[in-house]
Amino acid sequence: MSYQYIPVMLGGVLGIVFVIYRAIHYKTVFAAEEAEYKVDPIREEDSEC
């Protein structure tokens, strides 16, 4: 019996699971990234000369 296909099958299954996980959680990840790089309009007005 050959076990050469097991790593390929594991990689395929884990890849599919990872893609599904990212598709489900993309809104929370993007919201966190957007909040980190958001520009505060009040501070932007104060910095103008």
Phi, psi and omega per residue, in radians:
M1 nan 2.334 -3.092
S2 -1.751 2.316 3.139
Y3 -1.889 0.338 -3.088
Q4 -1.211 -0.410 -3.079
Y5 -1.448 -0.224 -3.054
I6 -1.088 -0.836 3.109
P7 -1.062 -0.627 3.120
V8 -1.155 -0.757 3.127
M9 -1.142 -0.740 3.102
L10 -1.086 -0.765 3.117
G11 -1.094 -0.711 3.114
G12 -1.144 -0.788 -3.135
V13 -1.153 -0.787 3.135
L14 -1.145 -0.612 3.083
G15 -1.115 -0.743 3.113
I16 -1.135 -0.750 3.120
V17 -1.088 -0.722 3.136
F18 -1.113 -0.746 3.130
V19 -1.124 -0.730 3.115
I20 -1.133 -0.728 3.119
Y21 -1.076 -0.781 3.128
R22 -1.142 -0.642 3.133
A23 -1.163 -0.600 -3.132
I24 -1.324 -0.676 -3.002
H25 -1.768 0.217 -3.050
Y26 -1.169 -0.545 -3.121
K27 -1.145 -0.757 -3.135
T28 -1.194 -0.651 3.138
V29 -1.168 -0.809 3.140
F30 -1.170 -0.597 3.103
A31 -1.131 -0.716 3.123
A32 -1.160 -0.734 3.120
E33 -1.162 -0.692 3.136
E34 -1.152 -0.697 3.121
A35 -1.142 -0.568 -3.134
E36 -1.200 -0.645 -3.067
Y37 -1.828 0.218 -3.116
K38 -1.251 2.441 3.119
V39 -1.642 2.243 3.133
D40 -1.419 2.064 -3.075
P41 -1.141 -0.510 3.135
I42 -1.188 -0.804 3.125
R43 -1.181 -0.539 3.124
E44 -1.168 -0.664 3.117
E45 -1.219 -0.632 -3.141
D46 -1.185 -0.508 -3.070
S47 -1.391 -0.211 3.123
E48 -1.283 2.494 -3.096
C49 -1.551 nan nan
